[in-house]
Amino acid sequence: MSSADVDEYVKTRVIPEHQDIVRVLRELMAECAPEADETIIYGSPAWKGNKPLAIISPSKTHITFAFERGAEFEDAHGLLAGVGKKTRHVKIKKLDSMDRDALRDYIAQAVKLDGE
């Protein structure tokens, strides 16, 4: 799978109102995790280093941006949700409500954990 597959996924499976959110998430991942491979994992756009780093799951009301090892993160921003043993996520409903600095921090933590 490649970025072209992700392009097609976004075009066909993400509602138009949320496509800009996904575009910004892709930009943040390219900026903060340039070595990660953008691909399709579990049927959704994702980024993989040694292991999966993050995945996007679209719905009709929001975009879920999940981190495979998010339960290990320090959540100084208080945005992470979830109760499982591994994954934590951020739900994004509107582009203007995205906390890009918090997302950069979470992505950096994902990359650091992946390198350990």
C-alpha positions as a printed NumPy array, in Angstrom:
array([[  0.   ,   0.   ,   0.   ],
       [  1.145,   3.528,  -0.669],
       [  0.184,   7.143,  -0.266],
       [ -1.773,   6.786,  -3.516],
       [ -3.925,   4.199,  -1.723],
       [ -4.441,   6.666,   1.124],
       [ -5.318,   9.41 ,  -1.372],
       [ -7.981,   7.149,  -2.884],
       [ -9.286,   6.171,   0.567],
       [ -9.674,   9.812,   1.606],
       [-11.374,  10.707,  -1.658],
       [-13.867,   7.851,  -1.499],
       [-14.381,   7.083,   2.21 ],
       [-13.976,  10.356,   4.12 ],
       [-16.87 ,  12.802,   3.941],
       [-15.955,  16.116,   2.299],
       [-16.403,  18.049,   5.574],
       [-13.605,  15.992,   7.166],
       [-11.152,  15.76 ,   4.28 ],
       [ -9.287,  18.908,   5.396],
       [ -8.84 ,  17.387,   8.862],
       [ -7.265,  14.305,   7.299],
       [ -5.097,  16.505,   5.067],
       [ -3.72 ,  18.345,   8.117],
       [ -3.139,  15.079,   9.998],
       [ -1.197,  13.764,   7.013],
       [  0.855,  16.972,   6.941],
       [  1.587,  16.703,  10.678],
       [  2.673,  13.086,  10.307],
       [  4.943,  13.978,   7.363],
       [  6.448,  16.803,   9.431],
       [  6.856,  14.932,  12.725],
       [  7.378,  11.349,  11.549],
       [  9.021,  11.701,   8.124],
       [ 10.471,   8.18 ,   8.238],
       [  7.075,   6.549,   8.823],
       [  5.39 ,   4.772,   5.941],
       [  1.93 ,   6.025,   5.083],
       [ -0.2  ,   2.989,   4.328],
       [ -3.523,   1.247,   4.911],
       [ -3.676,  -0.888,   8.085],
       [ -6.841,  -2.504,   9.458],
       [ -8.653,  -0.959,   6.48 ],
       [ -7.794,   2.651,   7.433],
       [ -5.038,   5.167,   6.694],
       [ -2.111,   4.672,   9.039],
       [  1.582,   5.317,   9.585],
       [  4.042,   2.595,  10.346],
       [  7.569,   2.747,  11.682],
       [  8.9  ,  -0.477,  13.198],
       [  5.295,  -1.031,  14.271],
       [  2.081,   0.957,  13.666],
       [  2.333,   4.507,  15.039],
       [ -1.036,   6.082,  14.313],
       [ -4.241,   5.367,  12.438],
       [ -7.143,   7.48 ,  11.187],
       [-10.718,   6.229,  11.475],
       [-13.407,   8.365,   9.85 ],
       [-17.026,   8.544,  10.928],
       [-19.921,  10.779,   9.942],
       [-19.393,  13.078,  12.945],
       [-15.61 ,  13.154,  13.462],
       [-12.173,  11.777,  12.655],
       [-10.539,   9.53 ,  15.226],
       [ -6.749,   9.842,  15.294],
       [ -5.492,   6.877,  17.316],
       [ -2.034,   6.048,  18.606],
       [ -1.107,   2.373,  18.846],
       [  0.917,   2.879,  22.053],
       [ -0.988,   5.895,  23.329],
       [ -1.553,   4.371,  26.774],
       [  2.188,   4.855,  27.328],
       [  2.084,   8.584,  26.472],
       [  2.412,  11.427,  28.902],
       [ -0.834,  13.318,  28.27 ],
       [  0.1  ,  16.862,  29.264],
       [ -2.658,  18.198,  26.969],
       [ -5.502,  16.099,  28.379],
       [ -6.863,  15.214,  24.943],
       [ -6.308,  11.455,  24.826],
       [ -9.317,   9.205,  25.309],
       [ -9.673,   5.46 ,  25.613],
       [ -9.387,   2.833,  28.305],
       [ -7.712,  -0.125,  26.605],
       [ -4.291,  -1.473,  27.492],
       [ -2.535,   0.063,  24.468],
       [ -4.371,   2.506,  22.247],
       [ -5.461,   6.082,  22.952],
       [ -7.166,   8.456,  20.552],
       [ -8.212,  12.027,  19.874],
       [-11.576,  12.775,  18.258],
       [-11.492,  15.737,  15.887],
       [-14.797,  17.248,  14.765],
       [-13.672,  20.496,  13.161],
       [-10.457,  21.669,  11.574],
       [-10.366,  24.87 ,  13.628],
       [-10.597,  22.898,  16.881],
       [ -7.449,  20.849,  16.2  ],
       [ -4.667,  21.411,  18.723],
       [ -1.747,  21.016,  16.336],
       [  0.869,  21.458,  19.067],
       [ -0.685,  18.696,  21.159],
       [ -0.856,  16.417,  18.114],
       [  2.805,  17.141,  17.327],
       [  3.671,  16.135,  20.894],
       [  1.688,  12.9  ,  20.648],
       [  3.263,  12.049,  17.287],
       [  6.741,  12.722,  18.711],
       [  5.99 ,  10.389,  21.62 ],
       [  4.785,   7.699,  19.217],
       [  7.985,   7.989,  17.177],
       [ 10.165,   7.873,  20.304],
       [  8.414,   4.764,  21.646],
       [  8.667,   3.096,  18.23 ],
       [ 12.429,   3.621,  18.256],
       [ 12.919,   2.001,  21.666]])
